Amino acid sequence: MPMSEHNEAWEQRIAAAWATFDTYGEEQAEEFRALIGELADELPADSPVAPFERACAYDSTGHSDKAVPLYQEALARGLTGYRRRRTVIQLSSSLRNTGRVEEGIALLTPELDADPDELDDAVRAVLALCLADAGRAREGVGIAVGALARHLPRYQRSMANYARELTEPGQPE
């Protein structure tokens, strides 16, 4: 089977596996990680997608500590596109969960200037949490309010202005 057909079929199978995630209880977390691991094992040995999927499975089952090195491996192997951005978001969240909040901030901050996509609000939400944990809650609230402002039926301008005030340097805490 041509590689493109294999990729499409594999993508459908991994999506189907993730669609079952909520059917697994905490006591079946290892079983779910094994399912994702088996699918990841089908990929080429140097695939950046394999460690990404394994990291997601660990992260989703409460093991941020085991997810971090796998996310880092996926990025080091050259993960691109949508999965790369998801990796940055999820790795930053896992770094925050493991007490490495400054690393999370450093990873997420450049994503504020990335081409817009459906993950923009997730970037801002995780960055806001990281900033709060780093003692920069005012800045974090500003980022969160700025992200929320776009979705409001009214008050977009005033909320965007308040967000800007909160994130400008030199503002008192």
C-alpha positions, 0 to 999 in steps of 0.5 A: 500500500502506498505510504500516503494511503497508509498514513491516511488509514493510520490517522483514522485508526489513531483518531478512532483510538482517541475517540474511545479515551473517555470509555477508559476509567483510571484503572484502565489507563495502562490499557489505553496507553498500550493501545496508543503505543501499539499504533505508535509502534507501526510508524517508522523508527524515526517518526516524530509522531510516535513520541507525540502520540505516546506523550499525549497518552501519558499526559491524558492519563495523569503522567506529565512527568513521563510525557515531557521527554516524549514531547521533547523528543517529538520536537527534536525529531522535527514534528511540524504543523498542527501536531507541532503546535499541539506539542508546544501547548501540551509540553508547556502545560506538562512543564507547568505541572512538573514545576518547570513553569519558566520553560513553559512560558519560554515555549509558549510566548513565541506562539502568540505571534504564530499564524492564527489557528483554532489553537490560539486560545489554548496557547493563551489559556496555558500561558495565562496559567504558567504566568500565574504560577510564575507570580505574574498573575496580572499579565496572565489575566490580561492574556486570558481577558484578551483571548476572551474579548474576541468571543464576547457579543459586546464589550470587545473593545473595552475588554481588549483595552483592559487586557492591554493595560494588564499586559503592558510592562510597568503596570503595578501588580 
